[in-house]
Amino acid sequence: MKDIKPLVYQALKNDVTLISLLGGIINVSGSVIYQRIYQLAAPIAQEFPRLVFWELDNIGDTYAEDREQNSEISIQIDVYT
């Protein structure tokens, strides 16, 4: 079982266009000050628009020498407007 949630979060967070569409604020140096990307649940349910993602499945797919080589991972991303 591989954990790709941090990679998914980082990829979403680094998308300047996505952050802008979600109402995020990006400062002069390009750092995100405010974003609306959450894993599992948003802390403020009345905040719109927002993006929530979670892992649906994470199944070890291929093994060699008792080590996982590949995983089949499903991620769901919901956009609330």
Sequence and secondary structure as in RCSB ss.txt:
>XXXX:A:sequence
MKDIKPLVYQALKNDVTLISLLGGIINVSGSVIYQRIYQLAAPIAQEFPRLVFWELDNIGDTYAEDREQNSEISI
QIDVYT
>XXXX:A:secstr
    HHHHHHHHHT HHHHHHTT EE TTS EEE  EEES  SSTT  SEEEEEEEEEEEEEEETTEEEEEEEEE
EEEEE 
